[in-house]
Amino acid sequence: MASSHDADATGITRRKSLAAIAGAGALGLAGCTQSSDGGDGSDGGDELSGPINIAGSSTVFPLMSAIMEDFAEEHPGVDPDISSTGSGGGFSNFFCTGDTDFNNASRPIQPAEEELCAENGVEYIELIAATDALTVVVNPDADWIDSLTTEELAQIWKSDPAQTWDEVRDEFPNEEINRFGAADTSGTYDYFIEAILGEEGHTSDYQATEQDNSIANGVAGDEYAIGYFGFAYYFQNPDQLKALGIDDGDGPVEPSLETASSGEYTPLSRPLFTYPSIESLAEEHIAEFARYFVEQTTNEDLVAGDVGYVPATEETQEEQMEKLEDAIERAQG
Amino acid sequence: MATENSNADGFGEVSRVRGIAFEYLSFGASVFGLVALGVLLVYVAIDAFDLANASPAWLLTYFLTLVVPFLAFCLYSADDPEVTRRALGALGGGLVAVAVLFTAIEALVTPIPRLNWQLAYLFVVAAPVTAYLAYVGSRGRVGAVGFGLLGRLVGGVAIGLAVGTLFLVFDALLWFLAYTLGVLPAVGLYAFGRARDEARARTAAAPVALVGLVAAVVLRGVVATYPSDLIIYLWTVAVPVAAAGAFLVADRRSRTAGAVVGGVPLALATAGGFLAAGAGLPAPTVLLALVLTGVPTAVYVSRVVDAGEGLAGLGLPLLLAAGVVAGALIVEALGVPAPDPWLDPSYLTEAPSRTPTEAGLYPAIVGSVIIIAMVAVLSFALGVGTSVFLEEYTPESGPLGTLTRILQVNIANLAAVPSVVYGLLGLGLFANLLGLGIGTAVTAALTLSLLILPITIISAQEAIRSVPDDLRRGSDAMGATRWQTTKNVVLPEAMPGILTGTILALGRAIGETAPLIMIGAATTVFRAPDSLFSRFSAMPMQIYTWAGFPQADFRYGVVAAGVITLLIILVGMNGTAILLRNRAERGS
């Protein structure tokens, strides 16, 4: 009671205080409003926003998704997604129909795919992402073998292949060869044919899969097995399998980051690509992502350390950047 | 004696060997299947929670602080000396048996990878005994109260999180207008009509709702300023839920009790929401989870206190929480090496990453939840609609009857079509022809709904067919129209069966990967989808990708954590549906 008496004395009536509370309440509510274009646009500072759709090679997938992860962290407005569909699947189902902005590939685009892209009016440029050393592996218990020449490799994998190891080299055991390799949708398969087999074609007498994991498990469980896949898997699991040195005429060379970047590991070190569509590069956030991608291709920690590919040289990076800037200018200009 | 003889006469000479062999064959088959499944789950759990690195001291600590008090609670609730004796026998005897058997196998046959006898005891004896005792305990009054409270706490949080997830893609502003202009007036009118027995008010509710919804859609394009998201959720979800709880209690007890039951959780949730906003947490989700947990819990506690029986059960959540805290303190104090689980809070709230320890499943979880919610609604509506039409409205004879039968056979065949084919259909029809976009959430939901539609239709048809015809004829005889018969007699009777079929079908849909690959769903995304037309990733896709990563940590730990997450969400979803079904069963 005393307090209300005091209030009266100072001239604050109930009506006045109600009005004051209502006013304060209205102000408070006003502070809790948002405009209809969404309340969380307060990231500020970074105007880049929009989706980036990427599909393609499962070999390039780890590299692209690692770069994307960093880019998404730096630019919260950008909403990137990536699918691992295989190089060919990405080109024919998504990229050349105009549904994705980039397509990753572990081999250059093929004529049939070029045609499809042209039919749908999709223009693109080719960017080199990194270098991969295609690795041939055998069981770690197979102490009778350390290296193969390219001819021997072809003998094992050609369309009419050697059935037992001693057909390949006399001192090898008389045991059947069990082959594990990439499926024919894979860019790795195409590259292996191009580099080793040529006209002779690839055998169909092997376990074909898109999963490096299955190849590794197959080889790890069988002393007389042989398999091949991208370098990353072997790089992350060096104890599980034994990588063979490849003799291209100058003595056997083991696959490693050094031998691949110095160009010693022939003919199995191969460039990996990504293809941005020129129409997409007209959008600023996609152009910015493409620039970021090319910048990161020389990042040793990321490309070699985290993923297990050979980073591009400064020189390659400069070339790629010029090519990209030209394309961006063409798209936006 | 006489009966035995007559049996022998009837069947001639019968050898019992065949019967016994058959029995053991069936027993063997079921044991083989269950054990194989069990071993798989045990290894997945060991990987996901890093139990291989759990020291025996750590296991013992939590066994004593968490498991033993829980078992004691269940035994106290069951209040049956026989059960107590059996449980203690199984725990003690199991300890000796597992230790001896395990050591013998390790020493004589082969070392068992990544498992020690303590873990084997945990999975083979402790977990089944705990489950059994939880079942027995929940039948006692104290246990029923405890588990009821626990269920409301856990279920409320889960539903709150799920609703919060759905609001990530559905336009909250549109919902605000629709609720304010359509839903609220219509419900108010209907309630008024019920209370005052005004038939006109009740019939007016539907048109009012419709007008309100149309107005909402129109106004959404015009109005520029809205209350903040937090206020919207407070107004459209928290207040109605609290009001419903308050009314429930006010009806039974007093207005004051009702006001307390509704008001206290509402105030707590509001405060929590604003605090979360200040702390940078997702405020709307916090608000929803708190209010959807708080109000049912308060209603439940008020009802238990009213009934006055089994009050001790209300302590169960406290008992468990105290066990966890005490365990953590002891482990900390003694410096016991604790496992570092892959499945931890950051795994559930972070985006995928190339570093195994930082990898998270959040965008894929949100994608899966959104898709499955849409699939549930779509397939339920389409499936039940189709089956009701086929069972109740189409003639059984004549040319139309033949047509119906052809349709039925085709539906049954469609159920066996491989999911990849549905993926192609989704790609062609929804993504390309209708232009809903490649790999968008709405395309995926439509495709998956089509995929499980045959299963839902067939099971709903079976359920409707199993409703006795006498009931329909009886309803007809009362002068009911066919619609009234279907609505009041057939559907309530068939609902448990319909729900069972839908639950099974949804379980299939959540794990499907092939159709998602076909429609171009992304393998990896770094943000949760924020509209129905954004590209998304789903849990099985992300898990499959991780399984192919070269690093061993991905292939074992991260994948296992993903599998457990998928299983938990699946079990939670099915659990909700089963609760609904049981309710429908009891209702009929």
Contacts between the chains, C-beta under 8 A, distances in Angstrom:
chain1	res1	chain2	res2	distance
A	29	B	227	6.9
A	29	B	231	7.4
A	32	B	227	5.8
A	32	B	228	4.2
A	32	B	230	7.0
A	32	B	231	5.1
A	33	B	225	5.3
A	33	B	226	6.3
A	33	B	227	5.7
A	33	B	228	6.2
A	34	B	225	7.5
A	34	B	226	5.6
A	34	B	227	7.5
A	34	B	228	5.3
A	34	B	229	7.2
A	35	B	224	5.8
A	35	B	225	6.0
A	35	B	226	7.6
A	36	B	173	5.9
A	36	B	220	7.6
A	36	B	223	6.6
A	36	B	224	5.2
A	36	B	225	7.3
A	36	B	226	6.2
A	39	B	228	5.9
A	39	B	229	5.7
A	51	B	534	7.1
A	51	B	535	6.6
A	53	B	439	7.8
A	53	B	522	7.6
A	53	B	535	6.5
A	55	B	520	7.4
A	58	B	548	7.1
A	61	B	523	7.3
A	61	B	545	7.9
A	62	B	354	6.9
A	62	B	549	6.9
A	62	B	550	7.5
A	65	B	352	7.5
A	65	B	354	6.7
A	65	B	524	5.3
A	66	B	354	4.3
A	68	B	524	7.9
A	68	B	526	6.8
A	69	B	351	7.5
A	69	B	352	7.4
A	69	B	353	5.8
A	69	B	354	6.1
A	69	B	526	6.4
A	72	B	351	7.4
A	72	B	526	4.2
A	72	B	527	7.2
A	79	B	525	7.5
A	79	B	526	7.7
A	79	B	527	5.3
A	79	B	530	8.0
A	79	B	534	6.9
A	80	B	525	7.4
A	80	B	526	6.1
A	81	B	439	7.6
A	81	B	522	3.5
A	81	B	523	8.0
A	81	B	524	6.8
A	81	B	525	4.2
A	81	B	526	7.7
A	81	B	535	4.7
A	81	B	536	7.9
A	81	B	537	7.0
A	82	B	522	6.2
A	82	B	523	6.0
A	82	B	524	5.1
A	82	B	525	7.8
A	83	B	439	7.4
A	83	B	520	6.5
A	83	B	521	7.4
A	83	B	522	5.0
A	83	B	523	4.5
A	83	B	524	7.9
A	84	B	523	4.8
A	84	B	545	6.3
A	84	B	548	7.8
A	85	B	517	7.8
A	93	B	520	7.2
A	94	B	438	6.9
A	94	B	520	6.1
A	99	B	438	4.9
A	99	B	520	7.0
A	210	B	548	7.9
A	211	B	547	7.6
A	211	B	548	5.0
A	212	B	548	6.6
A	212	B	550	6.7
A	213	B	547	6.7
A	213	B	548	5.6
A	213	B	555	6.7
A	232	B	550	5.0
A	233	B	550	4.2
A	235	B	550	7.1
A	236	B	550	3.8
A	236	B	551	5.0
A	236	B	552	7.5
A	237	B	550	6.4
A	237	B	552	6.5
A	306	B	354	5.3
A	306	B	355	7.5
A	307	B	354	7.2
A	308	B	550	6.6
